Structures are given as structure tokens and as C-alpha cells.
């Protein structure tokens, strides 16, 4: 029984030679990566519990045990997990009710009850490993940390607030739905393409930083984001190109900045915005037609 610990990774040979083991409880840990060969010596294993961990995907090699507990893991139900749904339909070995965490269209649905065609990937999301049919697995332990350094990750929320960060963290999980970067020391938002791999992202909180500049293209790929919080920063102007790529944005919070003028191109492209807050700025000029590009605006 190794449950209720802080284990984050299962090394390939940690259970080597334990051929008589019949029950292995690894539930309530922080496991995010299991190498394909981790359990290969456990010939007599009858129960494997991986309940309540941080696992997003699995290799076929893990499922040679009669009974598995896999629920309460943030499974990403894309093409890389299609094999699991197919397997569970004919081999009901998973008894805890494992469900998808993302994408949104499959969230909270039981993996074994979803049709194969629902497990889809774009080409860039497939990671083939030579010599296997599995994808996005064996190399993930080394190349894709599940949570950025010093940040806190729970379910699909990545909380990097109050860390005195001066720039965006690297290697954000692809399943992130909410990114908290408030109360840091970020002064410039650089166009690094960080959002191009975060197709599930819904909310970004950048409040209480020192942001005075937002480079054009920073938010390219952030079309799924519906809330952007930039309250209490040092912005003195707003231009539409700052928010390029945020066509799905519904709430834009720009309170407590230093914005002095709103011109007729300030919000170009933000056609879905319904709530815009400019409270507590230094506004002295609002140009004619300044809000014409916000056809769905209902609260100002």
C-alpha cells in the first residue's frame, strides 16, 4: 500500500522482480507519468489502484491486470486515449468509473462509454513512438512536466500567482482551463506563442502585475478564452492588435490602469465581448465610434 503519499512518477524498474505481488495501491498520490514497462514484472497482480492522481494518458502495457481503479485523474480524451475506450468496452476491468477531464465536449463522460470516433486529435497533437501503437507516452516524463516549476496545479487550473514571476511560465499543461498569474511582477507580455497549445483555456488572470506593454500577437491561439483579467496594471493605451486571436473573449477587465484615450481601433476583433470594465483609469478622451467593434457589448 503506497497510497496517500507524494509520488509523482513511476520509474521503469521500481517494481522489478515482484512477481508474487497481487495488489498495488497507488491511489491519492501525484503521479503524472507511468512508463510503459513499469508494471511488466507484476505477473500475478489482481488489483492496481491509480485512483486520484494526475494522470492524463496511459499506455496499453499498463492494462494487463484484472481490476483497475483509474477514476479521479485528469484524463485528456483525445486520439491518444482512443485505445482505452475501445479496450474497456470489451474488457470491463476499470471499476471506479474513470471519466474524461477534457476536451470540454467529453468532460465528465465515462471513458468506456464514449464512441471511438469522439477521440480526436489535430496532427500536431499526435506523438508517435517508433515501434509502438501508443502515442504521447514514453518520453513524456522527461519532456513534459505536468506543472510549471513553483506553480500549483489542481484539476485543470494552473495557479502561478504570488510568485514574483517576471514572465510567463514554460510548459503549461495542454489541458489547462484556467491560468492564474495574478500578483506577480510581469511588466511585458511577450509574443512567445504560449497559447497556441492551450486549446482548452477559458480564463486568464493577469491582475496586479506591472504590465505596461502587450506585444502584438501575445494572445494568438487563445480563441477559446472567455475571460481576461488585466486589472491593476500599468497600461496607458489599448489597441486592437494587443488582443488579436481572442475572438471568443466575453469579459475584458481593464480596471485600475493608466489608460487615457479610447480610439476607434482599440477593441478591433473583440466581437464577442459582453462585459468591458474601464473603471478607475485616467480617461479624458473617447473617440467617436470607439465601441463600434463591440456589437455584443451589454455591460460597460
Buried (B, 14 or more C-beta within 10 A) or exposed (E): EBBEEEBBBBEBEEBEEBEEBEEBBBBBBBBBBBBBBBBBBBEEBEBBBBBBBBBBBBBBBBBBBEBBBBBBBBBBBBBBBBBBBBBBBEEEBBEBBBBBBBBBEBBEBBBBEBEEEBBBBEEEBEBEBEEEEBBBBBEBBEEBBBBBEEBEBEBBEBBBBEBEBEBBBEBBBBBBBBBBBBBBEBBEBBBBEBBEBBBBBBBBBBBBBEBBBBEEBBBBBBBBBBBBBBBBBEBBBBBBBBBBBBBBBBBBBBBBBEBEBBBBBBBBBBBBBBBBBBEEBEBEEBEEEBBEBBEEBEEE
